[in-house]
Amino acid sequence: MSADVHERPPSPPGLWRRYLDFPLIWKMAVALVTGAAVGLAISATGTQAWTLPVLDTLGEIFLRLLQMLVFPLIITTLIAGVVSISPQRLGRIGLKVFAFYLVTSAFAITIGLGVALAVSPGSGLDMPGDGGEEGAEVPAISETLLDIVPANPFQALVEGNVLGIMFAAIAFGLALTFMVNSDEHRTRELGIFLRRGVDGAVELVFRVVKGVLEYAPIGVFALIAVVLAETGTEAVGPLLKLTGAVYGSIVVMVLVYAVLLMLFRAGVARFFAAAKEPMLTAFVTRSSSGTLPVSTRAAEKMGVREGVYGFTLPLGATINMDGTAIYVGAATVFVANIAGVDLTTAQIATVVLTGVLASIGTAGVPGSGLIMLTMAVTSVGLPMAPVALVAGVDAILDMARTMCNITGDLTGTRIIAGTEKGMLGDPDDPDASEASEASEASDTSATSDTEVPAEAGSGPVGGVGEPGTEESPVGARDVT
């Protein structure tokens, strides 16, 4: 008898499996639309008394889940992000690109803050319930700088000292980096062992983040419904202003890239002719790791050699988040406007520093934009409730900020290639290409003895040259 007779047709997936398989961007969009509709219906029918307590509870759970993730993410992803960049790879090119990415991220978040402070996107909107309360009192800037170095890391955890925890995580990450790359066998083996533990912790946190993001549409639905039930259509205008502030800031940042290219005598027209494809791909897909192959081809069209783009582009997917930094700056001002808080100089400096340091690790975290915003809001003592409004339009903002992230990666790659001998040629000139590739091969051979052991570059946040693989979700900046 044929085996086909005994085969059963596959059972259709259950409702829960269908929900999990449905793309997050569409779940968030549905949550935004339905939450707005339900909120307006509640406002029109006057049924707030019995509907809002239920919706408030569902929304508060989402906010608490986000706060729960902040410190585990800071500790694990910062240590792992620092360890993924070995001292050997942080040579001349590594130091240049690392400095470029951090400086442009700081500049980007400053632009986002500046534009948002000018337009005050959240002004005129009051958060329902106790969401409009002012945040905790912020100390003087001198005290803020001292708090960056915590006398007791555990006390910093209890007190919610975000910058202090970041400093401690980076310090331990640097120590672990030198252990992993130590010449002493025992120290190197202990470092590799600890590195595996960090990788496991990152993977564990990623799983929790994934679960929280599956609940995010429910939380967004509830919080948007609560806001519109109590404010009516008043929230639509501020959200449009926030979207305009983010997109306007990104336009300014792209102009900054053009100025930098001109300062380093790189052809702006040729750059954007090659970069337009990855920029469009990033805007449509909202995925930096998915855009990486397209970015690689664009770098080749610019004449950049693999010795540069093979390092700078994957590293950019790990630490360069100019677009997300703009979003964090503008959205923090939006939250402060709703809370009725005028940001002080110390608070603005804290937001900039938090955003730059957080970009080192959280680029590999799905939903990293929302996570970074939560860190920034927490670091300056603002209430969390307005963050839900930002989450409702996150997908719209994500398209532009991912495009900005990719443009920043390519700008840094092109500029740094122009400062390195033999790393930039004319792709239309085969003879020049062959000569440059020979020079690159010679340089690689000369430095091959200082490569990182393969063991040290593996794991969930493994080598920066392999983003987006199953073993290395560091490049998975799919929802930024």
Secondary structure, DSSP 4 states (H G I P E B T S, - for coil): --GGGGPPPPPPP-HHHHHHHS-HHHHHHHHHHHHHHHHHHHHHHT-HHHHHHHHHHHHHHHHHHHHHHHHHHHHHHHHHHHHTS-TTT-SHHHHHHHHHHHHHHHHHHHHHHHHHHHH-TTTT---TTTTTS--PPP--HHHHHHHTS-S-HHHHHHHT-HHHHHHHHHHHHHHHHHHHT-SSHHHHHHHHHHHHHHHHHHHHHHHHHHHHHHHHHHHHHHHHHHHHHHHGGGGHHHHHHHHHHHHHHHHHHHHHHHHHHHHTT--HHHHHHHHHHHHHHHHHH--HHHHHHHHHHHHHHTTB-HHHHHHHHHHHHHH--HHHHHHHHHHHHHHHHHHT----HHHHHHHHHHHHHHHHHHTTSTTHHHHHHHHHHHHTT--STTHHHHHHTHHHHHHHHHHHHHHHHHHHHHHHHHHSTTSB--TT-HHHHHHHHHHHHHHHHHTGGGPPPGGGG-STT--TTSTTSSS-GGG--S--
